[in-house]
Amino acid sequence: MSLTDMKIRNLALDRLAKIFSVEVDLLDRDAKFGADLQSSFVSDFRDNELDVILEDIRFVADKRALADLNAGILVIDTVRKYCDHMVASARENRNRVVQVLVSASNHNQ
């Protein structure tokens, strides 16, 4: 599957809109996770929206990005930063990004 940066960004926006049950056109690119985009209450046995996003971020990250995330150097706390991370990660591991943005989006959250 050949994806441009813009297509990856659009798929990332679609994924976030589905996760938070909002219209993609209403998704503010500067919205902060946990503040502007709140998680719903979920039991200890099911991931909430913020858990899903964190899993996405870590799954697509390469070793350097993971190290930066763990050290607090890389902070992905907005819609824009999530999309940027997906685009950057696709340059290193397009298959993982496609798996998250295409495959996972087809499943119910």
PADO-663863 format. One record per residue: residue number from 1; chain; z, y, x of N, C-alpha, C in turn. Coordinates in pm, 1 decimal. Layout:
! residues N
+-----+-------+----------+----------+----------+----------+----------+----------+----------+----------+----------+
!   n ! chain !     n_zz !     n_yy !     n_xx !    ca_zz !    ca_yy !    ca_xx !     c_zz !     c_yy !     c_xx !
+-----+-------+----------+----------+----------+----------+----------+----------+----------+----------+----------+
! NUM !     A !        Z !        Y !        X !        Z !        Y !        X !        Z !        Y !        X !
...
+-----+-------+----------+----------+----------+----------+----------+----------+----------+----------+----------+
END
This chain:
! residues 109
+-----+-------+----------+----------+----------+----------+----------+----------+----------+----------+----------+
!   n ! chain !     n_zz !     n_yy !     n_xx !    ca_zz !    ca_yy !    ca_xx !     c_zz !     c_yy !     c_xx !
+-----+-------+----------+----------+----------+----------+----------+----------+----------+----------+----------+
!   1 !     A !      0.0 !   -118.0 !     84.6 !      0.0 !      0.0 !      0.0 !      0.0 !    123.9 !     88.8 !
!   2 !     A !    -98.5 !    206.5 !     74.1 !   -109.5 !    328.2 !    152.9 !    -43.4 !    442.9 !     77.4 !
!   3 !     A !     58.6 !    500.1 !    138.9 !    132.0 !    608.3 !     74.6 !    134.7 !    731.6 !    163.4 !
!   4 !     A !    103.1 !    844.6 !    105.3 !    115.2 !    970.7 !    176.7 !    259.3 !   1018.6 !    166.3 !
!   5 !     A !    292.4 !   1117.3 !    249.1 !    426.9 !   1175.2 !    242.5 !    456.1 !   1228.9 !    102.5 !
!   6 !     A !    357.0 !   1293.7 !     41.6 !    375.8 !   1349.9 !    -92.6 !    399.6 !   1239.4 !   -195.5 !
!   7 !     A !    328.7 !   1128.4 !   -182.8 !    347.6 !   1016.4 !   -275.4 !    488.3 !    957.1 !   -258.6 !
!   8 !     A !    533.0 !    944.1 !   -135.4 !    668.5 !    893.2 !   -110.6 !    771.7 !    987.6 !   -171.3 !
!   9 !     A !    751.8 !   1116.8 !   -150.8 !    843.9 !   1216.8 !   -207.4 !    847.1 !   1207.2 !   -359.9 !
!  10 !     A !    730.3 !   1191.9 !   -421.8 !    724.6 !   1179.5 !   -567.7 !    790.9 !   1050.8 !   -616.3 !
!  11 !     A !    770.5 !    941.6 !   -544.2 !    836.8 !    815.6 !   -580.2 !    988.4 !    828.0 !   -566.1 !
!  12 !     A !   1033.0 !    899.1 !   -462.9 !   1177.2 !    920.4 !   -443.5 !   1234.4 !   1002.9 !   -558.5 !
!  13 !     A !   1162.6 !   1105.3 !   -599.9 !   1207.5 !   1185.8 !   -714.0 !   1213.2 !   1101.5 !   -841.1 !
!  14 !     A !   1111.7 !   1019.0 !   -862.0 !   1110.5 !    929.5 !   -978.3 !   1231.3 !    836.3 !   -975.7 !
!  15 !     A !   1260.2 !    782.0 !   -859.0 !   1374.2 !    690.0 !   -845.9 !   1504.5 !    761.2 !   -881.4 !
!  16 !     A !   1524.4 !    879.3 !   -826.4 !   1647.1 !    954.4 !   -855.7 !   1656.4 !    989.3 !  -1003.8 !
!  17 !     A !   1545.2 !   1028.1 !  -1063.7 !   1545.8 !   1061.4 !  -1206.6 !   1587.0 !    940.1 !  -1290.3 !
!  18 !     A !   1535.7 !    822.5 !  -1252.7 !   1573.2 !    700.5 !  -1324.8 !   1719.9 !    666.4 !  -1303.3 !
!  19 !     A !   1765.7 !    678.3 !  -1180.1 !   1905.5 !    644.5 !  -1149.3 !   2001.0 !    731.9 !  -1230.4 !
!  20 !     A !   1971.1 !    862.7 !  -1238.2 !   2060.1 !    956.3 !  -1307.1 !   2021.6 !    982.3 !  -1452.3 !
!  21 !     A !   1919.2 !    911.7 !  -1500.6 !   1875.0 !    924.1 !  -1640.1 !   1844.6 !   1068.5 !  -1678.0 !
!  22 !     A !   1762.6 !   1133.2 !  -1594.2 !   1717.4 !   1268.9 !  -1623.0 !   1565.1 !   1272.6 !  -1609.9 !
!  23 !     A !   1505.0 !   1371.8 !  -1670.9 !   1360.8 !   1391.0 !  -1657.4 !   1332.5 !   1439.6 !  -1515.8 !
!  24 !     A !   1230.1 !   1384.6 !  -1454.2 !   1197.4 !   1420.6 !  -1316.4 !   1169.1 !   1570.0 !  -1303.3 !
!  25 !     A !   1110.8 !   1630.8 !  -1405.9 !   1080.4 !   1774.0 !  -1401.3 !   1206.1 !   1860.3 !  -1404.1 !
!  26 !     A !   1315.8 !   1804.4 !  -1451.4 !   1441.4 !   1878.7 !  -1458.3 !   1530.9 !   1855.4 !  -1336.4 !
!  27 !     A !   1484.3 !   1772.8 !  -1244.9 !   1562.7 !   1737.3 !  -1126.7 !   1551.6 !   1849.1 !  -1022.8 !
!  28 !     A !   1659.9 !   1921.6 !  -1002.7 !   1664.4 !   2031.1 !   -906.1 !   1666.5 !   1973.1 !   -765.0 !
!  29 !     A !   1575.5 !   2017.5 !   -681.9 !   1565.1 !   1964.9 !   -544.9 !   1688.6 !   1995.4 !   -461.2 !
!  30 !     A !   1762.9 !   2097.9 !   -498.7 !   1883.8 !   2134.1 !   -425.1 !   2011.6 !   2081.3 !   -491.5 !
!  31 !     A !   1995.7 !   1998.5 !   -594.4 !   2111.4 !   1940.3 !   -662.6 !   2188.2 !   1850.1 !   -566.0 !
!  32 !     A !   2321.1 !   1866.0 !   -566.3 !   2406.9 !   1788.2 !   -476.8 !   2458.5 !   1664.4 !   -548.8 !
!  33 !     A !   2453.8 !   1553.0 !   -476.3 !   2508.4 !   1428.6 !   -528.6 !   2660.2 !   1441.6 !   -537.6 !
!  34 !     A !   2714.9 !   1399.7 !   -649.2 !   2859.0 !   1404.1 !   -668.6 !   2908.7 !   1535.4 !   -725.4 !
!  35 !     A !   2825.4 !   1638.8 !   -720.9 !   2862.5 !   1768.9 !   -777.6 !   2768.9 !   1799.9 !   -894.8 !
!  36 !     A !   2642.8 !   1827.4 !   -862.9 !   2544.7 !   1856.2 !   -967.6 !   2498.4 !   1728.5 !  -1036.8 !
!  37 !     A !   2487.1 !   1622.2 !   -960.7 !   2447.9 !   1491.2 !  -1014.6 !   2568.8 !   1399.1 !  -1004.6 !
!  38 !     A !   2636.9 !   1384.4 !  -1115.2 !   2760.0 !   1305.6 !  -1120.9 !   2730.3 !   1158.9 !  -1149.1 !
!  39 !     A !   2818.3 !   1074.7 !  -1100.3 !   2806.3 !    932.9 !  -1133.6 !   2878.8 !    907.5 !  -1265.6 !
!  40 !     A !   2831.7 !    807.6 !  -1335.6 !   2900.0 !    765.9 !  -1457.3 !   3013.8 !    672.7 !  -1417.5 !
!  41 !     A !   3106.3 !    657.2 !  -1504.7 !   3214.3 !    562.3 !  -1475.7 !   3157.6 !    421.5 !  -1482.5 !
!  42 !     A !   3185.0 !    346.1 !  -1382.5 !   3143.2 !    206.7 !  -1378.4 !   3261.2 !    126.4 !  -1326.5 !
!  43 !     A !   3274.1 !      7.1 !  -1373.6 !   3384.2 !    -77.1 !  -1329.3 !   3369.4 !   -110.7 !  -1181.2 !
!  44 !     A !   3471.7 !   -173.0 !  -1126.8 !   3469.5 !   -214.6 !   -986.8 !   3365.3 !   -323.2 !   -960.6 !
!  45 !     A !   3308.8 !   -378.3 !  -1065.4 !   3216.5 !   -490.5 !  -1052.3 !   3069.3 !   -450.3 !  -1059.3 !
!  46 !     A !   3042.4 !   -320.5 !  -1074.8 !   2904.2 !   -273.3 !  -1084.8 !   2892.1 !   -140.8 !  -1011.7 !
!  47 !     A !   2783.5 !   -124.2 !   -937.7 !   2761.1 !     -0.3 !   -864.2 !   2731.5 !    114.9 !   -959.3 !
!  48 !     A !   2781.7 !    234.3 !   -923.1 !   2744.1 !    353.3 !   -998.9 !   2625.2 !    420.0 !   -929.8 !
!  49 !     A !   2581.6 !    531.9 !   -981.9 !   2462.4 !    598.6 !   -930.5 !   2475.6 !    637.4 !   -782.9 !
!  50 !     A !   2590.2 !    687.6 !   -744.1 !   2610.1 !    729.4 !   -605.4 !   2611.8 !    609.7 !   -510.4 !
!  51 !     A !   2663.6 !    497.7 !   -556.2 !   2660.3 !    374.7 !   -476.4 !   2516.0 !    330.8 !   -452.0 !
!  52 !     A !   2433.9 !    339.4 !   -555.6 !   2293.8 !    298.8 !   -545.4 !   2220.2 !    387.4 !   -444.9 !
!  53 !     A !   2243.6 !    516.7 !   -452.8 !   2178.5 !    610.0 !   -359.6 !   2221.0 !    581.5 !   -216.4 !
!  54 !     A !   2349.2 !    560.2 !   -194.6 !   2398.1 !    529.1 !    -60.2 !   2334.5 !    400.9 !     -7.2 !
!  55 !     A !   2322.1 !    300.4 !    -92.0 !   2256.9 !    175.7 !    -51.7 !   2111.4 !    200.4 !    -14.4 !
!  56 !     A !   2041.6 !    282.3 !    -93.5 !   1902.8 !    317.1 !    -62.5 !   1892.5 !    381.7 !     75.3 !
!  57 !     A !   1975.8 !    481.0 !     98.5 !   1973.2 !    557.8 !    222.6 !   1996.0 !    467.3 !    342.7 !
!  58 !     A !   2095.6 !    384.7 !    333.5 !   2128.9 !    297.4 !    445.7 !   2025.3 !    186.2 !    464.5 !
!  59 !     A !   1969.0 !    134.9 !    357.0 !   1872.9 !     25.4 !    364.7 !   1745.9 !     66.8 !    439.0 !
!  60 !     A !   1699.3 !    187.8 !    415.4 !   1573.4 !    231.4 !    477.4 !   1592.5 !    292.8 !    615.9 !
!  61 !     A !   1715.1 !    324.9 !    652.3 !   1742.5 !    394.1 !    779.2 !   1716.9 !    303.3 !    898.9 !
!  62 !     A !   1661.8 !    361.6 !   1004.6 !   1648.2 !    288.3 !   1130.2 !   1781.6 !    297.1 !   1206.2 !
!  63 !     A !   1789.0 !    235.0 !   1322.5 !   1915.3 !    229.7 !   1397.1 !   1967.0 !    368.8 !   1431.8 !
!  64 !     A !   1876.5 !    456.9 !   1472.2 !   1919.0 !    592.3 !   1509.6 !   1972.6 !    668.1 !   1388.7 !
!  65 !     A !   1901.9 !    658.8 !   1276.7 !   1947.2 !    727.0 !   1154.9 !   2080.5 !    670.2 !   1107.5 !
!  66 !     A !   2097.5 !    536.9 !   1117.7 !   2225.9 !    476.0 !   1080.0 !   2338.8 !    527.1 !   1168.0 !
!  67 !     A !   2312.9 !    536.9 !   1296.5 !   2415.0 !    588.9 !   1388.6 !   2449.8 !    733.2 !   1353.0 !
!  68 !     A !   2347.6 !    813.7 !   1322.9 !   2371.3 !    953.1 !   1284.2 !   2446.2 !    962.3 !   1151.5 !
!  69 !     A !   2413.6 !    874.6 !   1057.4 !   2486.6 !    871.2 !    930.3 !   2633.2 !    836.2 !    953.5 !
!  70 !     A !   2656.5 !    733.6 !   1033.7 !   2793.1 !    688.7 !   1060.9 !   2874.7 !    793.2 !   1134.6 !
!  71 !     A !   2808.6 !    872.9 !   1218.5 !   2877.3 !    976.3 !   1296.6 !   2891.9 !   1106.5 !   1218.5 !
!  72 !     A !   2831.2 !   1114.4 !   1101.6 !   2837.7 !   1236.8 !   1023.0 !   2739.5 !   1343.5 !   1069.5 !
!  73 !     A !   2651.1 !   1307.1 !   1159.8 !   2548.8 !   1400.3 !   1208.9 !   2440.0 !   1418.6 !   1103.5 !
!  74 !     A !   2402.6 !   1309.3 !   1040.0 !   2303.8 !   1311.3 !    932.6 !   2377.9 !   1300.4 !    800.0 !
!  75 !     A !   2363.4 !   1403.2 !    718.1 !   2428.2 !   1405.5 !    586.5 !   2319.4 !   1422.2 !    481.7 !
!  76 !     A !   2311.1 !   1326.2 !    393.2 !   2210.7 !   1329.5 !    286.1 !   2286.0 !   1348.5 !    155.4 !
!  77 !     A !   2298.2 !   1474.7 !    115.7 !   2381.6 !   1507.5 !      0.8 !   2307.4 !   1579.7 !   -110.8 !
!  78 !     A !   2175.8 !   1595.0 !    -95.1 !   2096.8 !   1660.6 !   -199.4 !   1971.0 !   1579.2 !   -230.3 !
!  79 !     A !   1910.2 !   1612.8 !   -340.4 !   1784.5 !   1548.4 !   -379.9 !   1679.9 !   1569.3 !   -270.5 !
!  80 !     A !   1668.1 !   1691.1 !   -220.3 !   1569.8 !   1722.5 !   -116.9 !   1591.9 !   1639.7 !      9.7 !
!  81 !     A !   1716.7 !   1626.8 !     52.0 !   1747.3 !   1550.5 !    173.6 !   1720.8 !   1400.9 !    153.0 !
!  82 !     A !   1745.0 !   1350.2 !     33.4 !   1713.1 !   1210.8 !      2.2 !   1562.1 !   1188.9 !     15.9 !
!  83 !     A !   1483.8 !   1278.8 !    -42.2 !   1337.6 !   1267.4 !    -34.2 !   1290.4 !   1278.8 !    110.2 !
!  84 !     A !   1345.9 !   1373.9 !    184.9 !   1309.5 !   1389.7 !    326.1 !   1341.7 !   1263.8 !    405.8 !
!  85 !     A !   1455.8 !   1203.5 !    376.2 !   1497.6 !   1080.7 !    445.4 !   1400.6 !    966.5 !    415.3 !
!  86 !     A !   1357.3 !    956.9 !    290.9 !   1261.7 !    851.4 !    254.7 !   1128.7 !    871.5 !    327.0 !
!  87 !     A !   1082.2 !    994.6 !    335.8 !    957.4 !   1024.1 !    405.5 !    970.7 !    991.1 !    554.0 !
!  88 !     A !   1079.0 !   1036.8 !    615.8 !   1100.5 !   1010.7 !    759.1 !   1115.5 !    861.4 !    785.5 !
!  89 !     A !   1186.5 !    792.1 !    699.5 !   1208.7 !    648.8 !    717.2 !   1079.7 !    569.5 !    700.1 !
!  90 !     A !    991.2 !    617.6 !    615.3 !    863.9 !    548.3 !    592.4 !    777.1 !    548.3 !    717.0 !
!  91 !     A !    796.5 !    644.9 !    802.6 !    719.0 !    648.9 !    927.5 !    759.0 !    534.8 !   1020.2 !
!  92 !     A !    883.3 !    490.6 !   1009.4 !    933.9 !    381.2 !   1093.0 !    924.6 !    246.4 !   1022.7 !
!  93 !     A !    954.2 !    245.7 !    893.9 !    956.9 !    118.6 !    821.9 !    911.1 !    138.8 !    677.4 !
!  94 !     A !    781.4 !    152.7 !    662.6 !    721.8 !    178.2 !    531.2 !    756.8 !     68.5 !    430.5 !
!  95 !     A !    761.1 !    -56.6 !    473.6 !    788.2 !   -166.8 !    381.0 !    924.3 !   -154.7 !    314.8 !
!  96 !     A !   1025.5 !   -113.9 !    389.9 !   1158.7 !    -99.2 !    330.4 !   1161.7 !     14.7 !    229.3 !
!  97 !     A !   1094.1 !    123.0 !    262.3 !   1090.6 !    236.6 !    171.2 !   1017.5 !    198.0 !     42.9 !
!  98 !     A !    906.2 !    130.1 !     55.9 !    832.6 !     83.8 !    -61.8 !    920.8 !    -10.2 !   -144.3 !
!  99 !     A !    992.5 !    -97.2 !    -77.0 !   1080.7 !   -190.4 !   -147.4 !   1183.4 !   -115.2 !   -231.6 !
! 100 !     A !   1239.8 !     -9.8 !   -176.2 !   1340.4 !     68.5 !   -248.9 !   1276.9 !    151.6 !   -359.9 !
! 101 !     A !   1172.3 !    223.3 !   -326.7 !   1117.5 !    320.3 !   -421.8 !   1027.2 !    258.8 !   -528.0 !
! 102 !     A !    960.0 !    150.8 !   -496.2 !    869.0 !     89.4 !   -592.4 !    933.3 !    -31.7 !   -658.9 !
! 103 !     A !    975.6 !   -125.6 !   -578.0 !   1030.8 !   -249.3 !   -632.8 !   1162.1 !   -225.7 !   -707.3 !
! 104 !     A !   1254.5 !   -156.7 !   -643.0 !   1386.1 !   -136.5 !   -703.8 !   1376.8 !    -47.9 !   -827.3 !
! 105 !     A !   1285.1 !     46.2 !   -828.4 !   1271.1 !    135.3 !   -943.7 !   1222.1 !     61.8 !  -1067.2 !
! 106 !     A !   1160.1 !    -53.0 !  -1047.2 !   1111.1 !   -129.7 !  -1160.1 !   1221.6 !   -210.6 !  -1227.7 !
! 107 !     A !   1339.3 !   -216.5 !  -1165.4 !   1452.1 !   -286.7 !  -1223.0 !   1545.8 !   -187.2 !  -1289.4 !
! 108 !     A !   1614.4 !   -228.7 !  -1388.5 !   1710.7 !   -142.4 !  -1456.8 !   1831.5 !   -119.9 !  -1369.5 !
! 109 !     A !   1883.5 !      0.6 !  -1372.0 !   2004.2 !     35.4 !  -1296.8 !   2125.9 !     10.1 !  -1382.1 !
+-----+-------+----------+----------+----------+----------+----------+----------+----------+----------+----------+
END
